[in-house]
Amino acid sequence: YSALKYSKVIREREETERALKESRDRYVSIFNCVTDGIILLDRSMSLVDANLAAEHLMGIDLNERKGENFAQVIFEATGSTTIGHEEELQAGLRHPADVGAG
């Protein structure tokens, strides 16, 4: 590579990083400012993230519970036991990628 090619690669990388940061900033702003509660779970139903509205609606600090099974978090927050109910909740909370499948 010549110095000109390196310069172009560096400039393109900087532009990509800037665009990614702007996109992330927009996402974080929307995620934190909407009045609807948003809760992100992974496929194993572990809590990945939650916005402030979700925390307010549920009355608990969900960010302290990241990585925990969401069904367990809900049942602990409501004072219920998970015995006999976790499977019902798991069945009701389907991953968006699975909606419409089957």
C-alpha positions as CSV (number, residue, x, y, z in Angstrom):
1,Y,0.0,0.0,0.0
2,S,1.1,3.5,-0.7
3,A,0.7,6.4,1.8
4,L,-2.3,7.6,-0.2
5,K,-4.1,4.2,0.1
6,Y,-3.4,4.2,3.9
7,S,-4.7,7.7,4.2
8,K,-7.9,6.7,2.4
9,V,-8.4,3.6,4.6
10,I,-7.9,5.6,7.7
11,R,-10.3,8.3,6.5
12,E,-13.0,5.7,5.7
13,R,-12.5,4.1,9.1
14,E,-12.9,7.4,10.9
15,E,-16.1,8.2,8.9
16,T,-17.5,4.8,9.7
17,E,-16.7,5.2,13.4
18,R,-18.3,8.6,13.4
19,A,-21.4,7.3,11.8
20,L,-21.6,4.4,14.2
21,K,-21.3,6.8,17.2
22,E,-24.0,9.0,15.8
23,S,-26.3,6.0,15.3
24,R,-25.6,4.7,18.8
25,D,-26.2,8.2,20.3
26,R,-29.6,8.4,18.5
27,Y,-30.5,4.9,19.7
28,V,-29.6,5.7,23.3
29,S,-31.5,9.0,23.2
30,I,-34.6,7.3,21.9
31,F,-34.3,4.4,24.2
32,N,-34.0,6.6,27.2
33,C,-36.6,9.3,26.3
34,V,-39.6,7.3,25.2
35,T,-42.4,6.9,27.7
36,D,-43.0,3.3,26.8
37,G,-41.2,0.7,28.8
38,I,-38.6,-1.2,26.8
39,I,-37.0,-4.3,28.0
40,L,-34.4,-6.2,26.0
41,L,-34.0,-9.9,26.6
42,D,-31.7,-12.5,25.0
43,R,-32.8,-15.9,23.8
44,S,-32.3,-17.4,27.2
45,M,-34.7,-14.8,28.7
46,S,-31.9,-13.0,30.5
47,L,-32.3,-9.3,31.0
48,V,-30.0,-7.4,28.6
49,D,-31.2,-3.8,29.1
50,A,-34.2,-1.8,30.1
51,N,-35.0,1.9,29.8
52,L,-36.0,4.2,32.6
53,A,-39.7,4.0,31.7
54,A,-39.6,0.2,32.2
55,E,-38.0,0.6,35.5
56,H,-40.6,3.2,36.6
57,L,-43.5,0.9,35.4
58,M,-42.1,-2.1,37.2
59,G,-41.0,-0.2,40.3
60,I,-37.6,-1.9,40.4
61,D,-34.0,-1.1,39.3
62,L,-33.8,-3.4,36.3
63,N,-30.2,-2.3,35.4
64,E,-29.0,-3.9,38.7
65,R,-30.6,-7.2,37.5
66,K,-28.9,-7.4,34.0
67,G,-27.9,-10.9,33.2
68,E,-30.6,-12.4,35.4
69,N,-33.5,-14.5,34.2
70,F,-36.3,-12.1,33.5
71,A,-39.0,-14.5,34.7
72,Q,-37.2,-14.7,38.0
73,V,-36.9,-11.0,38.3
74,I,-40.6,-10.5,37.7
75,F,-41.7,-13.1,40.2
76,E,-39.3,-11.8,42.8
77,A,-40.6,-8.2,42.2
78,T,-44.2,-9.3,42.6
79,G,-43.5,-11.5,45.6
80,S,-44.6,-14.6,43.8
81,T,-42.7,-17.8,43.6
82,T,-41.5,-19.1,40.3
83,I,-42.5,-22.6,41.0
84,G,-45.1,-23.7,38.5
85,H,-45.3,-20.3,36.8
86,E,-42.0,-19.8,35.1
87,E,-42.8,-22.1,32.2
88,E,-46.0,-20.1,31.6
89,L,-44.1,-16.9,31.5
90,Q,-41.4,-18.3,29.3
91,A,-44.0,-19.6,26.9
92,G,-45.7,-16.1,26.8
93,L,-42.4,-14.2,26.2
94,R,-41.3,-15.3,22.8
95,H,-38.2,-14.0,21.0
96,P,-39.1,-11.6,18.2
97,A,-37.2,-13.8,15.8
98,D,-39.5,-16.6,16.6
99,V,-42.7,-14.7,16.1
100,G,-44.5,-16.1,13.1
101,A,-42.3,-19.2,13.0
102,G,-44.0,-22.5,13.1
